[in-house]
Amino acid sequence: MSQSTSTNDGIASISLRERKREATREALETAALKLVTERGIDGATIDDICAVAGFSHRTFFNYFPSKESALIAGLSLSFEGEFAEDFVGSHGEVYADLKRLLLRLVRTNQEQGEQWRDRVILLAENPALIASRRDHQVELTRELVAVIRLRLPGEDRAEILAGMVMIAIATAVRRWSSARGDTRFDEVLHESFEVVDDIARTVVGAPTPIGGTLG
């Protein structure tokens, strides 16, 4: 066997292993969402989730530390890949580029369909998930600050921009979940960005979109 063939076999093996891991993760996430939607957070146990998904406790805990984490895992935004690279490499206005990045990521997540919708609504409305929602927001804010600092290294403005974006996201989630996801979330988020922009312009008297001098 040539070195090239061996290398290709190794890559194929890793790819297959990753696909299996992703399929296991998705099965556990789907089972958790189904049972919590049907029974509530207290009525769905990890035993039940494992039974429905067809995996052991050990497998579950290899992926998630709790049933709450299995519920919100599908809501994460990945700040790696093509979209993030486009943001980092852009020479445009930072705030506008950041909003574009988030809308692109949200549209990708929306492709999960009803499962993604149900996760967002569940996280927004279930009092038992308040702590999980707060942890999710803290983690998202941290990731936002990190990616913004790739364009604005060492600047406090990265935290301000992340805060503005998080206000828009939280507002959009509340509006969208109260409407039971009957509209596209990316459209509601775009409207929330415009409201935040209008408020910022009113406060600082800026004639151009806030953050226009940051790029």
C-alpha positions in Angstrom: 0.0 0.0 0.0 1.4 3.4 -1.0 1.7 6.2 1.5 -0.9 8.2 -0.5 -3.4 5.3 -0.2 -2.7 5.0 3.5 -3.2 8.7 4.0 -6.5 8.7 2.1 -7.7 5.7 4.1 -6.9 7.6 7.3 -8.8 10.7 6.2 -11.8 8.6 5.2 -11.7 6.9 8.6 -11.7 10.2 10.5 -14.5 11.5 8.3 -16.6 8.4 9.0 -15.9 8.7 12.7 -16.9 12.3 12.7 -20.1 11.6 10.9 -21.0 8.9 13.4 -20.3 11.3 16.3 -22.4 13.9 14.7 -25.3 11.4 14.1 -25.1 10.4 17.8 -25.1 14.0 19.0 -28.1 14.8 16.8 -30.0 11.7 18.0 -29.5 12.7 21.6 -30.5 16.3 21.0 -33.6 15.3 19.1 -34.7 12.9 21.8 -34.1 15.5 24.5 -36.2 18.1 22.6 -39.0 15.6 21.9 -39.3 14.4 25.5 -39.0 17.9 27.1 -41.6 19.3 24.7 -44.0 16.4 25.6 -43.3 16.1 29.3 -41.6 19.3 30.5 -38.1 19.6 31.8 -38.8 17.8 35.0 -40.7 15.0 33.4 -38.0 14.0 30.9 -35.1 12.2 32.5 -31.7 11.3 31.1 -32.8 7.7 31.3 -35.7 8.5 29.0 -33.6 10.4 26.6 -31.1 7.6 26.3 -33.8 5.0 25.8 -35.5 7.0 23.0 -32.2 7.8 21.3 -30.9 4.2 21.8 -27.6 5.1 23.6 -26.2 4.4 27.0 -25.7 6.9 29.9 -22.0 6.8 29.3 -22.5 7.8 25.7 -24.8 10.6 26.7 -22.3 12.1 29.2 -19.6 11.8 26.6 -21.5 14.5 24.7 -23.4 16.5 27.3 -23.1 17.3 31.0 -26.8 17.6 31.5 -30.2 17.3 29.7 -30.3 21.1 29.6 -27.1 21.3 27.6 -28.5 18.7 25.2 -31.5 21.0 24.6 -29.6 24.2 23.8 -26.6 22.6 21.9 -28.4 23.1 18.6 -28.7 26.8 19.2 -24.9 27.5 19.2 -23.5 29.7 16.5 -20.2 28.6 15.0 -17.7 31.5 14.6 -15.5 29.3 12.5 -15.7 28.6 8.8 -16.4 30.6 5.7 -18.8 33.2 7.2 -16.4 34.1 10.0 -13.5 34.2 7.6 -15.4 36.7 5.5 -16.0 38.9 8.5 -12.4 38.8 9.6 -11.1 39.5 6.1 -13.5 42.3 5.3 -12.4 45.9 5.1 -15.9 47.2 5.5 -17.6 48.8 8.5 -17.2 46.5 11.4 -20.7 46.8 12.9 -22.4 46.3 9.5 -20.1 43.3 8.8 -20.9 41.8 12.3 -24.7 42.1 11.7 -24.2 40.4 8.3 -22.2 37.6 9.9 -24.9 36.9 12.5 -27.7 37.0 10.0 -25.9 34.5 7.8 -25.3 32.2 10.8 -28.9 32.4 11.9 -30.1 31.6 8.4 -27.9 28.5 8.4 -29.4 27.4 11.8 -32.9 28.0 10.5 -32.4 25.2 8.0 -32.9 22.8 10.9 -36.6 23.7 10.5 -39.1 22.9 13.3 -36.5 21.5 15.7 -34.6 24.8 15.7 -37.8 26.8 16.2 -38.9 24.5 19.0 -35.5 24.9 20.8 -35.6 28.7 20.6 -39.2 28.9 21.9 -38.5 26.3 24.7 -35.4 28.2 25.9 -37.2 31.5 25.7 -40.4 30.5 27.6 -39.5 27.8 30.0 -38.7 29.2 33.5 -36.8 26.0 34.4 -34.3 26.9 31.7 -33.5 30.4 32.9 -30.0 29.4 34.2 -29.3 27.6 30.9 -30.5 30.6 28.9 -28.2 32.9 30.9 -25.2 30.6 30.5 -25.9 30.5 26.7 -26.1 34.3 26.5 -22.8 34.6 28.4 -21.1 32.2 26.2 -22.4 33.8 23.0 -21.3 37.2 24.2 -17.8 35.9 25.0 -17.6 34.4 21.5 -18.8 37.6 19.9 -16.2 39.7 21.7 -13.5 37.3 20.6 -14.4 37.4 16.9 -14.9 41.2 17.0 -11.4 41.6 18.5 -10.0 39.9 15.4 -11.0 43.1 13.7 -10.5 45.5 16.6 -7.7 43.9 18.6 -7.4 45.0 22.3 -10.3 47.5 22.0 -13.1 48.0 24.6 -15.4 48.8 21.7 -15.5 45.1 20.9 -17.5 44.6 24.2 -19.8 47.5 23.4 -20.6 46.1 19.9 -21.2 42.6 21.3 -23.5 44.1 23.9 -25.5 46.0 21.2 -25.8 42.8 19.2 -26.9 40.8 22.2 -29.7 43.3 23.0 -31.0 42.9 19.4 -30.8 39.1 19.6 -32.6 39.0 23.0 -35.3 41.4 21.7 -35.8 39.3 18.5 -36.0 36.1 20.5 -38.8 37.5 22.7 -40.8 38.9 19.7 -40.3 35.8 17.6 -41.1 33.3 20.4 -44.3 35.2 21.4 -45.5 34.8 17.8 -44.7 31.1 18.1 -42.2 31.2 15.3 -44.8 32.1 12.6 -42.3 34.4 10.8 -38.7 34.0 9.8 -36.3 34.6 12.7 -33.7 36.3 10.6 -36.3 38.9 9.4 -37.2 39.6 13.1 -33.5 39.9 14.0 -32.9 42.3 11.1 -35.8 44.5 12.4 -34.3 44.4 15.9 -30.9 45.5 14.5 -32.6 48.5 12.9 -34.4 49.4 16.2 -31.1 49.3 18.1 -29.4 51.4 15.3 -32.2 54.0 15.6 -31.9 54.2 19.3 -28.1 54.6 19.1 -28.4 57.3 16.5 -30.9 59.2 18.7 -28.7 59.0 21.7 -25.4 60.0 20.1 -26.8 62.0 17.3 -25.0 60.0 14.7 -26.1 60.7 11.1 -24.7 57.3 9.9 -25.2 53.8 11.3 -23.6 53.5 14.7 -20.1 52.1 14.5 -19.6 53.6 11.1 -16.1 54.9 12.1 -15.0 51.5 13.5 -14.0 49.8 10.3 
